[in-house]
């Protein structure tokens, strides 16, 4: 596995730290738990490991990262600047997937 954070993990963290959900992390331990989840996320992104994928889903669920998880956690967030469908605010599409990752995921 390459050393360092996967670029998509860095992007995910940057998006999260600016999100309303980040305000729910009120202690240093909360941020440590997020960091631990991102270590697994980065490993998943570098390797495509299905074991890591399951761990990532479980760990990130605790932070309300999807609408379903926010509903389960009874977490409400205020969206100040909604993005039109398919736009990330940085010129890319949320739905796009790069060919290398698609190939890794197809291998299982």
C-alpha positions, 0 to 999 in steps of 0.5 A: 500500500502506498504511504500517505493519504489517498487523494479521495480520502483527503477530499472526503475529509475536506468536505466533511470538516466544512459540513454541518456534521463537523459541528457535532464533533465536540471533543478531541476523542470525536476527531480521533474516531474520525481519523481512525475511520479515515485511515480505513477509508484510505486503505480501502481507496488504495486497495479496494479491499471489500473487508475495508469497505465494510469497516468504512461503511460502519465507521462513517455511519456514526458521523451522519455521512448519508441522508439515511444515517442522519435520519437514523441518528435523528441528526438535522443539518442545515444546507446553506448552498445546495449543489445542483444534481451532478455538480460538486462545486469544484467542476466535477460530478459526484456521480463520476468514478475514475476508471482505475477505481472502477476496475479495482471494484470490478475485481472485488 
